[in-house]
């Protein structure tokens, strides 16, 4: 404050110099002298003549100050004085000041931190040209509303559509990257040549794919991400033209993508190559391995594009009934594709943070209201001494702005820390699929949001006490005092605030309870196997793709794993449980077939797979190690498969075929196991077909090991044993099965939501209980005389308890009942996050009602006990 005072003094001196002060003093003295002379001529004694002259002239110093204000900077002077006075008031009332500042800081911190995530994910435009015109294109069947495309369908859709200006496809399969240190996982995707032009993305270095450069006959070229350019090539321009070894073949680097580019459906991705279709799956319409991305023509909305693609799908269905029967089309905005699973979570968290901010504002407003009522006499005295309404308003505004500024500053400082904390709590596999969070932080919109909260808080903190200011009523306080009016205001208005706080607390507690129960149900869902003590590892061995080499590698891996301490059994599978993907169409041999698409999950597993997972065998047997390509093809199915395709029949001995047509021999079902979660834990599992790994080997698979010790301890030695076999084998994705469940997107989104909403709910519960205690305690203090009279007239202590607890019970009942009704309606917004529970889950609603009821009873008991302990004589004497 000292530099400000010096500045004001210099500024006033420049506007009002010493000569002006002298002239002002001389003029006042001369005026008083003239008046004194007139009084003397009227016969007054000299002393009385001067006294009367001074009285008639008025307060000399006040006139001087008024003159200075007109010539100087009254606004700055008043602001300085109001600020000093407000700071003194805050220091004299540390409990009130700290409470108000901490409440606002907590609300600001939570609101800004969550809004930063909303801004990064939902508000920040995707890094493409005119991103609202880019859409995702899918095939649609009853069991899969957004399914991938077959390559041949993609070509027909691209050629026949009239709604897209560009239509391309991508596949998010990765690579094996050869480095000087060995072979490792190369994160990447395969795209058609026009993919980046469809998105509207231009490389910052080099060039894009040329037309035809995505064909198998074209040279093998690759675009790399900006981060890969920095990490692997040091950001050097001569990276162009160099080669990287992907899946054993050299690919020439032709371009570097922009720093801010990301494409979440295929992330994480460092290497982007052409699609290079070459036989196999690419020659069959029944094999779906691509996703579409398109740019709408100008003036074409998404609905029109969807109708056009449905028409093409219907034409292909008639043209190819065996492969395209029942296949429709789906077109959605790319923003929905990228942010679909995250949007409801962020909106729920933003709503929770908003309610927390609201309850903090309500509490501070209540505190300010009571404080302004208790200061009525002070304001009345200041008004009687000449304080204008403008000066009183300025004082309250200054105090409100100081409180809001302090709370906002502390909240913003902690919001930065909270943003990084929340980002750090996201599991790395989940975070890798959220590239839009790379630039998470204080953007312009986040800063504007924080400024808006601070301004609203300042307005609320200023207007709340001003709403009680009425100069005529304030002046009456000089005679009547303040206790009665403050007590009446707090009992009437404060009770309404408490009810509002209880309603908000109920809504947040019910939301947290439902999310917590959903998470618990998800983590304890019946997986169909025992996930404890299972270590998993993804293996890429492109050099061992032939059947003979793959089987030999399998046995070598088992031998190495068996030699590790604590390993009980090991097995291989092309796809792990909880992962999903890899489906085929099947039909039952000898049954009528009319092109039905019986889509089942497809897994190639080794002989010891089911015993390693401890799956439950229901009928038949498992595979044997001797069942290789020289033996008849065999399969194991799950309960879902048998119930859907062979209802009421014994599946053992039945033979199935790949559909729609196939040259492969039939596969005999030799066993049936209990259904295992072969996809996301919160989704229904497709019927699953397991075939013998030795009859369907490959170069990419997963190793599953059951140990007698903690599975985490086995992961490093397991990866080392694979590299010991052959340095050209890539071993990556080392996780325990429990970690795969705990860190899955489904579990993380529910866990984060439950923890954050639960934190908001706990804070709201504490505030509502404290608010209820304050209302009841203040009511008791204002009714001391009444209670004393009651007890003097013979009222018993239990009747006093009944009186006080009845008042608080009424407030609590209103808040809880209204909150339960509102929470059922609000919980329907959690639809996609709830698993195994409904918005009107009775145990959750009951638990919340009981918890709040007990908390309210505890908050009311202490004031009721104090009221029942009042000595009537002392109460009457005090009053």
Number of C-alpha atoms within 10 A of each C-alpha: 8 7 8 11 12 11 11 17 12 12 13 16 13 11 13 14 10 10 9 13 14 11 11 16 13 12 12 15 13 12 13 20 16 13 18 22 15 15 19 16 10 10 10 15 12 12 10 14 20 21 15 16 19 17 11 11 14 11 10 14 9 10 14 14 13 13 13 18 15 9 12 19 14 14 11 12 14 15 15 17 14 20 20 15 15 21 17 11 14 17 13 11 11 11 10 16 20 15 16 23 22 19 23 30 26 23 26 30 28 26 26 28 29 24 27 26 24 22 22 22 23 20 12 13 15 22 17 20 15 12 16 15 21 26 25 23 29 23 26 20 18 10 11 11 13 20 21 21 25 20 22 17 21 23 14 13 20 20 10 12 16 14 23 21 13 18 27 24 26 24 19 19 14 20 20 24 21 21 12 5 8 13 23 20 20 20 18 25 21 25 23 23 23 21 22 17 17 22 24 15 16 18 19 13 16 16 15 22 22 10 10 15 20 22 16 14 11 11 15 19 21 27 26 22 23 20 18 16 22 13 9 11 14 12 14 10 13 10 21 20 15 12 16 19 16 23 19 15 13 17 20 19 24 20 26 29 26 17 13 15 17 21 18 18 19 20 17 22 24 20 25 25 24 27 19 20 16 11 9 8 15 17 13 14 18 22 20 21 19 25 24 24 24 24 25 23 15 10 9 14 12 19 11 14 22 17 15 19 25 19 15 17 23 17 13 19 17 12 12 13 16 19 21 24 19 17 18 23 22 21 25 18 19 23 19 14 16 22 16 11 15 16 15 17 20 20 17 20 23 22 16 27 28 20 22 31 25 18 27 27 20 21 24 24 22 24 22 23 24 21 14 21 24 18 17 26 20 18 21 22 15 15 18 14 9 9 13 13 13 8 16 18 16 19 19 20 24 24 23 22 21 20 27 25 19 18 26 27 19 17 27 22 13 18 25 16 12 18 21 13 12 14 15 11 11 17 15 12 14 15 18 16 19 21 21 25 17 13 14 18 20 21 14 10 15 20 15 12 17 23 13 12 20 23 16 14 25 21 15 21 28 25 19 21 23 18 10 16 19 12 17 10 12 24 19 14 20 16 10 12 16 18 14 14 17 21 22 16 16 23 17 13 15 26 22 16 21 28 23 22 30 32 27 28 32 30 29 31 31 30 30 26 22 28 27 23 20 23 27 16 17 22 17 11 14 13 19 17 18 16 18 17 21 27 26 29 22 22 24 23 22 18 13 19 16 12 18 15 15 22 22 12 18 20 13 14 19 16 13 15 25 15 11 14 12 17 20 15 19 25 25 26 23 21 22 23 21 20 15 18 15 13 18 20 19 19 23 18 15 10 8 9 13 11 17 18 22 19 19 21 20 22 26 21 27 28 21 18 23 17 16 20 23 14 17 17 18 12 18 15 15 21 22 12 13 12 17 19 15 9 10 12 20 22 25 27 24 23 20 21 22 19 14 12 15 14 12 9 10 13 24 18 14 17 19 19 19 18 20 21 14 9 7 9 12 18 20 20 22 20 21 26 24 17 22 23 23 24 18 18 26 20 12 11 18 22 23 25 22 23 24 26 28 26 21 18 25 21 19 18 21 21 25 25 29 26 22 14 15 15 22 18 14 26 20 10 13 23 20 13 18 20 16 12 13 13 15 22 24 23 24 15 14 21 20 25 24 18 18 19 23 17 19 18 21 21 22 18 21 25 19 19 23 24 14 20 27 21 19 25 26 17 20 27 24 15 22 31 24 18 25 27 22 21 25 26 21 18 20 20 15 18 16 20 20 14 23 24 16 15 20 15 10 9 14 12 16 12 13 21 19 14 16 22 23 14 16 23 17 12 19 26 17 14 23 26 15 18 26 23 15 15 23 18 14 18 22 15 16 19 13 11 25 23 23 15 16 16 20 17 15 11 11 21 23 12 14 21 21 13 15 22 16 12 19 25 18 14 22 26 19 15 23 23 16 14 23 23 13 17 14 19 13 12 17 15 9 9 8
